[in-house]
Amino acid sequence: MKVLLTAPYENEKALNELKGLFDEVIYRSWKPQGRAYNPDELTTLLKETGADALISEHDEITADVLYANPHLKFVGICRGTPSNIDLAVATELGIPVFNTPARNAQAVAEMFIANVVTLLRNTIPAVNWLAGKNWGAGAHTSYLQFKGNELAGKKVGMVGFGAVGQHIARMLVSFPCEIYYFDPYYTAPEQDFKKVELEELFATCDVVGIHLPVTPETQGMIDHRYLSLLHQDAIFVNTARASVVNRNDLLASIEQGKIRGAVLDVFYNEPPDEVDYKMILNKNVLATPHIAGATHEVEDHHAFIMNNNLREFFHNGNRSIKQLVNKTVLDKTPIN
């Protein structure tokens, strides 16, 4: 089987592992050109290489790409959710789709905690104050002006309790924090964390994190009904997807001082539009440009996870490709 690999596989061990699984691996990472392949480019690349299968990360695998390549034995998507492929058409054509759940859960969890602590401790304004040479003769000026709060002892709520939410929860246990979560799809027993309804989570927690994928059910789900329940010292965090939150309602909560602030890594428009920038530039918002899952280690994770998935399916199992059709599992975790 000849596999076209456009996802980054810069870990030499992982790349050699993949080459050992198939007859030929043609490596054409999207990274050197600085953007993912568009449908026309991908169709051309598949034709030129004569590939029997595709492993992608961000490329646009539309219905047209799939209809032009119905012979594909499988498509691998190196993301937590295979949102860049038309799954309905893949299933129609009998093309199995593999993804890499939790590939960046550790990265997102670390940044979630780091940025919440940064906001609580007034770190950014303190750094800017110091860089501006504002430190006068008073030895305690900065001590009084930038005194913040500890994350320890706070009640932290997870809206969505997939891989990211679970990673954050387990890391926060040692602070310690009291963890609440809402997730109708997560049914495993959790003695250390409290499962609640959305209303209770928003009304109770000091920090509320959004960890939802975009689905018809979640689109605009977090709106004034829930945001109005947050207390005035609460911090709202979204490192998942912007469209699951009503942007105007969140902006109103921030601008009217109804919450202490927000940590945002995702926006309705990327690059941001004027309304997005109203949130980004607000002094009570710590905003980053969709980089919560951007670590070098994430690429290592997705490579090894994909290799394991493919090894299990094609080499360790006695299953035919047809057995996977209509059984593509979408991970609920909002991973980049």
Disulfide bonds with the S-S distance in Angstrom:
none
